[in-house]
Amino acid sequence: MLSPWLTQAGAHPPVIVRGEGSYLYDADDRRYLDLASGLISVNLGHGHPKVVKAIQDQAARLCFATPAFFNDTRLELADELTNILPWSEGGRVYFTTGGAQANEDAVKIVRLATGRSKVLAAYRSFHGSSAGAGTLTGENRRYANEPGIPGVVHFWAPFPYRSPFDTKDSREEVERALAHLELVISYENPDDIAAILLEPVVGSNGVIVYPDGYLQGVRELCDRYGILLIADEVMTGFGRTGAIFGSNRLGFTPDLITFAKGVTSSYVPLGGVLVRESVAMYFDDHPLMAGHTYSGHPLAMAAGVATLRAYRDEGLYERGREIEGWLRTGLDELARKHSVIGEVRGVGAFFGVELVKDRATREPLVAWQGKSQGPMPAFYAELRKRGAYTFGRYNFFMVAPPLTVKRSELEEGLAAVDAALAALAVTA
Ligand SMILES: Cc1ncc(COP(=O)(O)O)c(C=O)c1O
């Protein structure tokens, strides 16, 4: 086997054989609290009985239906998704098998619907690893795709803790970031820009919550230049930020939303694009030149219907707000105790902890995009030894438990993080 993203020699991850609620179990029956909801995706926790049953029932009845036909479960999920759209005009859903494909097909949709070719995306973003999505990505996971697809241009978005705009004032950061974006737009020919693509909260590049006014400012720029706004909600969707979508929580309205992960709590691969009606209607008399054998796969559709109903019926779209309070309290306490913590950032059940060598200079504990992971592998190994799992990149790690997590479980997980940070201070 070749494992994704790893140098193969010397990799010894645990062998996971079962999951239940907030916990994963390995082949030796060791238990790990899942502080990352898998890959920020198992929002319902592991093994939710209603979703498992829905998949089993669907498997017994129909496992495949060609995407060109309608299918009862597909119509049911389209209906569920249509009920949570942010547009008063309505909208439509297009299904893919994951997040990268969703972003690539969103690019195709905006190019076809606008007749323009360029797409602007932020640095310090991740949009998937296949050829097109990898080109949209704004960091070193893009490099293996280069030269990539034509027509993608990157820009800098705000990051108050490590400002690309040379300011410590977040209002100034927003003003400068928007002025920079407008300059990029003007030099790329606004009439040829189909869309701007952004994560509402930057995920695997550090859980960066954009300061107030930025996303609204991007929306205004899009309106001024006739550019469509795509929100990549692959991580932020389905309750992760304490609202149905990150864009709901962050207070802006995109034109397209790409999704994956949480839509089925990741029990079956599924992604897709939500498209506002005024854009979707273009395809009423033009062919939508995109599609995949597994688009709208019945097993994924059944998982999606049961998952969305569980979020709604169990109040999980909002529960992230309660978890946010617990995480804020617990992680701030860890920051007071461990000087290796430079900043704790997050919203809802979606937090990142950034580690530094020195709080005053903010020098990262491990150089961002550097060759060495420094003491981080030992940190994650210690965390697992203490019965918890998470992941991160370079000098930050995620704390993003399932939306079903109990407070006592979370406290147990934060105690494991506390111990692993103490061990890190000794080795770093
Ligand atoms: C924001 C974002 N977009 C897209 C993707 C790619 O999704 P997938 O791995 O399903 O292709 C990811 C994956 O982590 C992501 O975090």
The ligand as an SDF file (V2000), in Angstrom:
LIG
                    3D

 16 16  0  0  0  0  0  0  0  0999 V2000
  -11.3790   23.1100    2.6120 C   0  0  0  0  0  0  0  0  0  0  0  0
  -11.1730   21.8210    1.8730 C   0  0  0  0  0  0  0  0  0  0  0  0
  -11.5220   21.7570    0.5790 N   0  0  0  0  0  0  0  0  0  0  0  0
  -11.3740   20.6370   -0.1290 C   0  0  0  0  0  0  0  0  0  0  0  0
  -10.8450   19.5000    0.4300 C   0  0  0  0  0  0  0  0  0  0  0  0
  -10.6760   18.2700   -0.3950 C   0  0  0  0  0  0  0  0  0  0  0  0
  -11.6550   17.3380   -0.0890 O   0  0  0  0  0  0  0  0  0  0  0  0
  -11.4530   15.8020   -0.4990 P   0  0  0  0  0  0  0  0  0  0  0  0
  -10.3330   15.2860    0.3520 O   0  0  0  0  0  0  0  0  0  0  0  0
  -12.7850   15.1880   -0.1860 O   0  0  0  0  0  0  0  0  0  0  0  0
  -11.1320   15.7650   -1.9410 O   0  0  0  0  0  0  0  0  0  0  0  0
  -10.4710   19.5090    1.7760 C   0  0  0  0  0  0  0  0  0  0  0  0
   -9.9130   18.3110    2.4110 C   0  0  0  0  0  0  0  0  0  0  0  0
   -9.4870   18.3000    3.5280 O   0  0  0  0  0  0  0  0  0  0  0  0
  -10.6260   20.7150    2.5080 C   0  0  0  0  0  0  0  0  0  0  0  0
  -10.2590   20.8020    3.7930 O   0  0  0  0  0  0  0  0  0  0  0  0
  1  2  1  0
  2  3  1  0
  2 15  2  0
  3  4  2  0
  4  5  1  0
  5  6  1  0
  5 12  2  0
  6  7  1  0
  7  8  1  0
  8  9  2  0
  8 10  1  0
  8 11  1  0
 12 13  1  0
 12 15  1  0
 13 14  2  0
 15 16  1  0
M  END
$$$$
